[in-house]
């Protein structure tokens, strides 16, 4: 087979990478970042005593992927719970969310069988949702006592 020479990629003079023969600036990869951040639980009211707050992220263009671990030794929250994210999300869709994720926990979220998480539009927080035995997604009753929550988010900025 004959070898064809085609431009697969080029480094732009103004920074970034262009793929193929695409010249549109919007399609150039010109932003890559990875790092750590300090995630935290917040609630409509009440406080958490955090004992571990670890977070990492990778941002490629407008897409952010982050992971977090939060341990707490006590809380007196009585309202909807949120977890912080490293960047402000985009304005979102008709449902008001710009991304999704997953959560595992060891501790007590009252009446919750499993948790899901959704990034709130134009914000740096994601909302926790509970799956209860009737299979409806509801706002979780807050965490009680102590526990650990590990999770991930993927969203647009």
LOFIVO-25882 format. One record per residue: residue in one letter; x, y, z of N, C-alpha, C, CB in turn. Coordinates in steps of 0.05 Angstrom, whole numbers, plus 5000, padded with zeros to 4 digits. Atoms other than C-alpha are relative to their C-alpha. Glycine has a CB too. Layout:
N
  aa  n.east  n.north  n.up  ca.east  ca.north  ca.up  c.east  c.north  c.up  cb.east  cb.north  cb.up
   a       X        Y     Z        X         Y      Z       X        Y     Z        X         Y      Z
...
END
This chain:
157
  aa  n.east  n.north  n.up  ca.east  ca.north  ca.up  c.east  c.north  c.up  cb.east  cb.north  cb.up
   x    5017     4976  5000     5000      5000   5000    5018     5025  5000     4981      5000   5024
   x    4984     4976  5001     5027      5068   4983    4995     5017  5026     4994      5017   4975
   x    5002     4983  4976     5041      5114   5042    4990     5028  4991     5028      5002   5014
   x    5010     4973  5006     4999      5178   5039    5009     5019  5022     4969      4999   4998
   x    4992     4979  4981     5024      5241   5071    4977     5019  5003     5026      5014   4992
   x    5021     4981  4994     4967      5279   5103    5006     5012  5027     4972      4986   5000
   x    4996     4986  4974     4970      5330   5158    4980     4989  5020     4997      5031   4996
   x    5017     5011  4979     4942      5297   5220    4997     5020  5024     5012      4974   5011
   x    5001     4982  4977     4959      5351   5271    5020     5022  4995     5005      4985   5026
   x    4981     4979  5000     4993      5418   5277    4999     5017  5025     4997      5018   4975
   x    4998     4981  4977     5016      5465   5332    4995     5028  4989     5027      4997   5016
   x    5007     4973  5009     4984      5533   5323    5020     5021  5010     4972      5008   5008
   x    4982     4978  4992     5027      5597   5325    4990     5013  5026     5003      5020   4978
   x    5011     4986  4977     4979      5627   5376    4994     4981  5023     4974      5014   4992
   x    5004     5020  4979     4979      5563   5419    4978     4981  4993     4994      5014   5027
   x    5021     5020  5005     4938      5501   5418    5007     4980  4978     4974      5013   4994
   x    4996     5021  5020     4933      5440   5373    4976     4999  4982     5005      4972   5014
   x    5021     5003  5020     4894      5434   5309    5002     4972  4988     5001      5022   4978
   x    5000     5027  5011     4874      5366   5282    4991     5000  4971     4982      4981   5017
   x    5008     5002  5028     4870      5348   5209    5003     5027  4986     4972      4990   4997
   x    4999     4975  5015     4856      5406   5162    4981     5021  5012     4994      4995   4971
   x    5019     4982  4987     4807      5440   5210    5014     5026  5008     4987      4987   5025
   x    4988     4974  4993     4822      5515   5216    4983     5017  5019     5006      5015   4975
   x    5018     4985  4982     4764      5537   5260    5012     5002  5028     4971      4987   5000
   x    4988     4996  4973     4791      5567   5325    4984     4985  5021     5001      5030   5006
   x    5016     5013  4980     4733      5537   5364    5006     4970  5002     4970      5003   4993
   x    4994     5028  5000     4758      5467   5346    5029     4994  5007     4994      4988   4973
   x    4973     5004  4992     4829      5477   5370    5002     4993  5030     5017      5024   4993
   x    4995     5006  4972     4852      5445   5435    5021     5019  5010     5008      4970   5003
   x    4981     4980  4990     4884      5502   5472    4998     5003  5031     4994      5027   4987
   x    5002     4998  4971     4869      5488   5546    5001     4972  5012     4974      5014   5008
   x    4998     5025  4985     4893      5430   5588    5011     5006  5027     5018      4979   4985
   x    4991     4995  4973     4901      5431   5663    4993     4977  5018     4987      5027   5011
   x    5007     5020  4979     4904      5382   5720    5011     5010  5026     5011      4972   4993
   x    4991     4990  4974     4910      5394   5794    4983     4988  5023     4999      5030   5001
   x    5015     5008  4976     4880      5387   5863    4982     5023  5009     5019      4991   5023
   x    5017     4980  4988     4825      5424   5899    4989     4989  5027     4976      5008   4982
   x    5010     5008  4974     4792      5422   5968    4969     4999  4999     5009      5020   5022
   x    5029     5002  5001     4721      5395   5962    4988     5002  5029     4991      4974   4987
   x    5014     4997  4974     4670      5408   6018    4971     4995  4996     5005      5028   5012
   x    5030     5001  4999     4599      5391   6036    4990     5026  5010     4991      4976   5018
   x    5015     4977  4989     4551      5448   6046    4971     4991  5001     5004      5026   4983
   x    5028     5007  4998     4478      5446   6064    4984     5026  5002     4994      4982   5025
   x    5018     4977  4998     4418      5493   6063    5003     5014  5027     4972      4992   4995
   x    4994     4989  4974     4432      5502   6137    5015     4978  5015     4974      5008   5016
   x    4984     5019  4984     4476      5468   6189    5029     5000  4991     4989      4973   4997
   x    4971     5001  5005     4550      5452   6189    5010     4972  5000     5015      5017   5020
   x    4985     5025  5000     4598      5395   6175    5027     5004  5013     5003      4989   4971
   x    4972     5001  4991     4662      5379   6212    5015     4981  4982     5002      4992   5031
   x    4986     5016  5020     4705      5355   6155    5026     4990  5013     5007      5016   4975
   x    4974     5011  4990     4764      5309   6173    5018     4994  4977     4995      4975   5017
   x    4984     5004  5024     4788      5293   6102    4986     5014  4977     5004      4970   4994
   x    5010     4987  5023     4778      5336   6040    5021     4998  4978     4992      5030   5006
   x    4981     5004  5021     4814      5311   5978    4986     5001  4973     5015      4973   5003
   x    5011     4999  5026     4800      5328   5906    5021     5003  4978     4980      5023   4998
   x    4982     4997  5023     4834      5321   5838    4982     5007  4976     5016      4974   4995
   x    5015     4994  5024     4813      5347   5770    5018     4999  4975     4987      5027   5002
   x    4988     4997  5026     4831      5345   5696    4981     5017  4984     5006      4973   4986
   x    5016     4983  5017     4805      5401   5651    5012     5000  4972     4999      5029   5011
   x    4991     5000  5028     4810      5391   5576    4980     5016  4984     5001      4970   4989
   x    5018     4981  5014     4781      5449   5537    4978     5008  5020     4987      4986   4975
   x    5023     4993  4982     4711      5460   5567    4991     4977  5018     4977      5009   4983
   x    5009     5023  4985     4705      5390   5598    5017     4997  5025     5001      4975   4983
   x    4987     5005  4974     4722      5379   5672    4992     4973  5010     4993      5023   5020
   x    5005     5025  4986     4729      5312   5705    5014     5002  5027     5011      4975   4984
   x    4988     4998  4974     4740      5313   5780    4991     4977  5018     4993      5027   5013
   x    5007     5020  4980     4742      5263   5837    5003     5013  5027     5019      4975   4998
   x    4998     4989  4973     4732      5276   5911    4996     4979  5021     4979      5023   5003
   x    5005     5016  4976     4735      5244   5979    4996     5020  5023     5024      4981   5006
   x    5006     4983  4977     4703      5277   6039    4992     4982  5023     4976      5020   4994
   x    5007     5014  4975     4703      5248   6109    4990     5021  5020     5025      4984   5012
   x    5010     4981  4980     4664      5281   6165    4997     4985  5027     4974      5013   4991
   x    5002     5012  4974     4663      5269   6240    4974     5007  5013     5023      5008   5018
   x    5026     4993  4989     4598      5305   6255    4987     5020  4981     5002      5013   5029
   x    5015     4980  5015     4543      5346   6222    4974     5005  5014     4997      4991   4971
   x    5026     4994  4990     4480      5381   6242    4983     5012  4978     5002      5019   5024
   x    5014     4990  5023     4454      5395   6172    4971     4989  5000     5014      4993   4973
   x    5029     5008  5001     4378      5393   6163    4987     5007  4973     4985      5014   5022
   x    5011     4992  5026     4370      5412   6089    5016     4987  4978     4999      5030   4997
   x    4988     5010  5024     4391      5395   6018    5031     5003  5002     4990      5015   4976
   x    4971     5000  4999     4465      5377   6011    5013     5004  4973     5009      4974   5012
   x    4985     4994  5024     4516      5400   5960    5030     4993  5005     4997      5030   4992
   x    4971     5003  4998     4590      5385   5945    5012     5020  4980     5008      4970   4993
   x    4987     4980  5017     4638      5436   5916    5016     4988  4978     5018      5018   5018
   x    4985     5008  5024     4673      5431   5849    5021     5021  4994     4980      4996   4975
   x    4977     4982  5004     4737      5463   5823    4995     5024  4981     5023      4985   4990
   x    5004     4979  5019     4708      5507   5767    4970     5006  4998     5011      4993   4972
   x    5028     4992  5005     4643      5545   5752    4990     4987  4975     4997      5031   4999
   x    5012     5014  5023     4598      5505   5706    4988     5019  4980     4980      4980   5009
   x    5013     4985  5020     4566      5529   5642    4971     5006  5007     5002      4986   4973
   x    5027     4992  4993     4495      5557   5640    4980     4977  4999     4991      5021   4981
   x    5017     5024  4997     4465      5487   5630    4979     4997  4979     4987      5001   5026
   x    5021     5007  5018     4406      5457   5596    4973     5007  5012     5001      4970   4992
   x    5027     4993  4990     4330      5462   5606    4995     4988  5027     4979      4990   4980
   x    5004     5012  4973     4337      5419   5669    5018     5014  5021     5006      4971   4999
   x    4984     4985  4981     4387      5467   5700    5026     4985  5008     4985      5006   5024
   x    4975     5014  4993     4445      5417   5701    5019     5000  4977     4993      4971   5009
   x    4980     5000  5020     4510      5416   5664    5018     4976  5000     5017      5025   5002
   x    4983     5024  4999     4540      5349   5683    4988     4980  5020     5028      5008   5008
   x    5009     5021  4983     4533      5286   5722    5023     4987  5014     4983      4979   4984
   x    4979     5014  4986     4572      5240   5767    4990     4976  5015     5014      5019   5019
   x    5007     5023  4983     4572      5183   5816    5010     5003  5028     5011      4974   4988
   x    4993     4996  4972     4576      5177   5891    4998     4973  5014     4981      5021   5014
   x    5003     5022  4981     4590      5122   5941    5003     5012  5028     5021      4977   4995
   x    4997     4989  4973     4584      5133   6016    5000     4978  5021     4977      5019   5005
   x    5000     5017  4977     4596      5100   6082    4993     5018  5023     5028      4986   5004
   x    5011     4982  4979     4555      5133   6136    4970     5000  4998     5012      5028   4998
   x    5029     5000  5000     4484      5154   6143    4989     5025  4985     4990      5000   5028
   x    5017     4980  5012     4443      5194   6094    4971     4989  5005     5006      5004   4968
   x    5026     5010  4991     4374      5187   6125    4982     4992  4977     4986      5021   5017
   x    5020     5010  5020     4325      5145   6083    5011     4996  4972     4977      5017   4999
   x    4989     5002  5027     4373      5141   6024    5011     4972  4995     5022      5021   4995
   x    4989     5026  5007     4388      5074   5990    5024     5004  4981     4979      4983   4986
   x    4977     4993  5016     4435      5105   5939    4999     5030  4994     5001      4983   4974
   x    4998     4972  5006     4459      5174   5920    5009     5004  4971     5019      5014   5019
   x    4989     4991  5026     4469      5208   5852    5007     5029  5004     4979      4995   4977
   x    4991     4972  4998     4498      5276   5838    4997     5014  4973     5029      5001   5010
   x    5003     4984  5024     4484      5331   5787    5012     5027  5003     4971      5001   4991
   x    4988     4973  4998     4524      5394   5773    4979     5021  4994     5024      5002   4979
   x    5020     4978  5004     4483      5457   5780    5012     5021  4981     4994      5014   5028
   x    4992     4982  5021     4486      5506   5722    5011     5026  5012     4976      5007   4982
   x    4988     4974  4992     4529      5569   5729    5008     5001  5029     4981      5023   4994
   x    4994     5001  4972     4556      5547   5796    5025     4983  5004     4976      4989   5016
   x    4978     5017  4993     4613      5513   5832    4991     4978  5020     5023      5016   5013
   x    5010     5021  4983     4569      5463   5869    4983     4980  4985     4984      5012   5024
   x    5017     5022  5011     4535      5397   5853    4981     4991  5022     5018      4976   4990
   x    5021     5007  4982     4471      5374   5885    4998     4969  5003     4972      5011   4991
   x    5003     5029  4995     4464      5305   5918    4970     4993  4999     5012      4993   5027
   x    5027     5010  5001     4401      5266   5903    4999     4971  5011     4989      5000   4970
   x    5002     5026  4989     4376      5204   5939    4981     4982  4984     4990      5001   5029
   x    5018     5020  5011     4345      5141   5910    4989     4985  5024     5014      4981   4979
   x    5012     5013  4978     4295      5113   5959    4986     4975  4990     4980      5018   5015
   x    5011     5026  5007     4257      5047   5960    4977     5002  4980     4990      4986   5024
   x    5021     4997  5020     4200      5075   5917    5010     5007  4973     4980      5021   5009
   x    4986     4996  5025     4251      5087   5862    4996     5028  4988     4991      4980   4980
   x    5002     4972  5008     4237      5162   5859    5025     5014  5009     4974      5013   5011
   x    4977     4984  4992     4294      5211   5860    4990     5023  5016     5016      5010   4975
   x    5008     4979  4982     4286      5258   5918    5025     5014  5011     4983      4989   5023
   x    4978     4987  4986     4328      5309   5955    5006     4982  5024     4992      5029   5008
   x    4994     5017  4978     4365      5268   6007    4996     5015  5027     5028      4989   4998
   x    4999     4990  4973     4353      5278   6080    5030     5002  5006     4985      4982   5021
   x    4971     4995  4997     4420      5303   6105    5014     4977  5014     5004      5025   5015
   x    4983     5019  4986     4478      5262   6130    4998     5005  5030     5029      5003   4990
   x    5000     4998  4971     4480      5248   6203    5025     4987  5011     4975      4986   5012
   x    4977     5012  4987     4536      5230   6251    5026     5004  4984     4996      4971   5004
   x    4975     4998  5015     4601      5214   6215    4998     4982  4976     5024      4991   5018
   x    5000     5016  5024     4618      5183   6148    5021     5008  4980     4973      5000   4988
   x    4982     4995  5022     4656      5183   6083    4984     4999  4974     5023      4979   5000
   x    5013     4998  5026     4634      5202   6013    5022     5002  4979     4980      5023   4999
   x    4982     4999  5023     4674      5187   5949    4983     5004  4975     5018      4974   4998
   x    5016     4996  5024     4651      5211   5882    5016     5012  4977     4977      5018   5006
   x    4988     4988  5024     4665      5239   5813    4979     5017  4986     5011      4978   4981
   x    5017     4983  5016     4636      5293   5769    5013     5004  4972     4996      5028   5014
   x    4991     4993  5026     4641      5307   5695    4980     5021  4990     5001      4975   4980
   x    5017     4978  5008     4615      5374   5670    5014     5020  4982     4990      5014   5026
   x    4989     4980  5018     4624      5432   5622    5002     5027  5014     4983      5003   4976
   x    4996     4973  4990     4651      5501   5638    4997     5020  4978     5028      5004   5013
END
